[in-house]
Amino acid sequence: MALRRRAGVTYEPSGDATVILDADGTVMTTLNPIGSVIWRALDGQRDAAALARDLVAGFNGVAVDELEADIRDFVATLAASDLIDID
C-alpha cells in the first residue's frame, strides 16, 4: 500500500522540523526531525517496508524491521489525522 501526502495538506520545513496544516486549514501539526524525514519521503510510490529500506541508512543503529514498525505507527497517526492517503 503506497503512502502519500493528502492533496490540499500544506507543509513548510522549519529548521529540522516540519509544520503541517491540514486540508481544511484548521489543524497545525509540527513534526520532529525524524518525522520530517519520513514525511518528505511519502511520495505515493512506496509502502512502509520500501520506505524503511530506503531510509534506514540515515538512522544509525536502527534495524530495518524496527524502522518499518516505527514508520507504520507514524503513518497510522498521520492517516487518523487525515494528513496522508494510503493507496
C-alpha positions in Angstrom: 0.0 0.0 0.0 1.6 3.2 -1.2 1.8 6.1 1.2 1.3 9.7 0.1 0.7 13.2 1.5 -3.0 14.1 1.1 -3.9 16.6 -1.5 -4.6 20.0 0.0 -2.4 19.5 3.0 0.3 22.1 3.1 3.7 21.9 4.8 6.7 24.0 5.4 10.1 23.0 6.7 11.2 24.9 9.8 14.7 24.2 10.7 14.9 20.4 11.4 11.1 20.3 11.9 8.2 20.4 9.5 4.9 22.3 10.1 1.9 20.7 8.5 -1.5 22.4 8.0 -4.4 20.1 7.3 -6.5 20.5 4.1 -9.2 22.4 6.0 -6.6 24.9 7.2 -7.7 24.4 10.8 -5.2 22.0 12.4 -1.5 22.6 12.6 0.9 19.7 13.3 4.6 20.0 14.0 6.9 17.1 13.1 10.3 16.4 14.8 13.3 15.8 12.6 12.7 12.1 12.2 9.0 12.6 11.4 10.1 15.3 8.9 12.4 12.8 7.0 9.6 10.3 6.8 7.0 13.0 5.7 9.2 14.2 2.9 9.6 10.6 1.7 5.8 10.0 1.4 5.8 10.1 -2.4 2.9 7.8 -3.2 5.3 5.2 -4.7 6.4 3.3 -1.6 4.9 1.4 1.2 6.3 1.3 4.8 8.6 -1.6 4.0 10.1 0.2 1.0 10.4 3.5 2.9 12.3 1.7 5.7 14.7 0.0 3.3 15.4 3.3 1.5 15.7 5.4 4.7 17.5 3.0 7.1 21.0 4.2 6.2 20.2 7.6 7.6 19.4 6.2 11.0 22.5 4.8 12.8 21.9 1.7 14.9 18.3 1.1 13.7 17.4 -2.2 12.1 15.2 -2.0 9.0 12.4 -4.0 10.7 12.4 -1.6 13.7 12.3 1.4 11.3 9.4 -0.2 9.4 7.4 -0.7 12.5 8.0 2.9 13.6 7.0 4.1 10.1 3.8 2.1 10.3 2.9 3.6 13.7 3.8 7.1 12.5 1.7 6.9 9.3 -1.2 5.4 11.2 -1.2 8.6 13.3 -1.0 10.8 10.2 -3.8 8.8 8.5 -6.0 9.2 11.6 -5.5 13.0 11.3 -6.4 12.9 7.5 -2.9 14.1 6.6 -2.0 11.2 4.3 -3.6 8.7 2.0 -2.8 5.0 1.9 -3.5 3.5 -1.5 
